[in-house]
Amino acid sequence: MKWPKYKLIALALLLAIAAVLPFFITLDDYIPRIEQEASARLKQPVSIKNIRFSVLPLPHVTIAGICVGTTDDISFGTARVTPEDDAEKPKK
């Protein structure tokens, strides 16, 4: 009778860790690399203020403060990147 109780406690603990862990992981170290790659592809300077990762409600990365161009010709408040579901891809 104790095993289901321990499994529920372990599951609750894992969910709590998954919810809190993104607050301790910074993706800002990747900003220079992403800016460099985007600038090379767009042939315009790209700047990013910060990047955050979240597991809940679905795994996603939020990129904030995106500016493109020397005088910030194009700017975005935030962009959210989520994994694509293979089931939604059209079959060729």
C-alpha positions in Angstrom: 0.0 0.0 0.0 3.0 2.3 0.5 4.3 2.0 -3.1 1.5 4.1 -4.7 2.0 6.7 -2.1 5.8 6.9 -2.8 5.1 7.0 -6.6 2.7 9.9 -6.2 5.2 11.8 -4.0 8.0 11.1 -6.5 5.8 12.3 -9.4 4.8 15.5 -7.5 8.5 16.1 -6.8 9.4 15.7 -10.4 6.7 18.1 -11.5 7.8 20.6 -9.0 11.4 20.4 -10.2 10.2 20.7 -13.8 8.3 23.9 -12.9 11.1 25.5 -10.9 14.2 24.4 -12.8 13.9 26.9 -15.8 14.2 29.8 -13.3 17.7 28.6 -12.5 18.9 27.8 -16.0 19.9 30.8 -18.1 20.2 30.7 -21.9 21.7 34.1 -22.1 25.1 32.5 -22.9 23.7 31.5 -26.3 22.7 35.1 -27.2 26.0 36.0 -29.0 26.0 32.8 -31.1 22.3 33.2 -32.1 22.8 36.9 -32.9 25.9 36.0 -35.0 24.0 33.3 -36.9 20.9 35.4 -37.5 23.0 38.4 -38.6 24.9 36.2 -41.1 21.6 34.8 -42.6 19.8 38.1 -42.7 22.8 40.2 -43.7 21.8 42.7 -41.1 22.8 43.2 -37.4 20.6 41.3 -35.0 20.4 41.9 -31.2 18.5 40.0 -28.5 18.0 41.1 -25.0 17.2 37.8 -23.3 16.2 34.1 -23.7 14.1 32.1 -21.3 13.1 28.4 -21.3 9.9 27.1 -19.8 8.6 23.5 -19.5 5.0 24.4 -18.6 2.4 24.4 -20.0 4.3 23.1 -23.0 8.1 23.2 -23.5 9.1 26.5 -25.2 11.8 29.1 -25.5 10.9 32.8 -25.3 13.2 35.3 -27.0 12.7 38.9 -25.9 13.9 42.2 -27.3 14.7 41.2 -30.9 16.0 44.0 -33.0 17.1 43.8 -36.7 19.0 46.5 -38.5 21.5 49.2 -37.6 18.8 51.6 -36.4 16.5 48.8 -35.1 14.5 48.9 -38.3 12.5 45.9 -37.2 11.9 45.0 -33.6 9.8 42.4 -31.8 8.7 42.4 -28.2 8.9 38.6 -27.8 8.9 35.5 -29.9 8.0 32.1 -28.6 9.6 29.0 -30.1 7.8 25.7 -29.5 8.7 22.2 -30.8 6.7 21.1 -33.8 4.5 18.1 -33.7 5.3 15.6 -36.4 1.6 14.7 -36.7 0.9 18.2 -38.1 3.4 18.0 -40.9 1.8 17.4 -44.3 2.8 14.0 -45.8 4.7 14.2 -49.1 
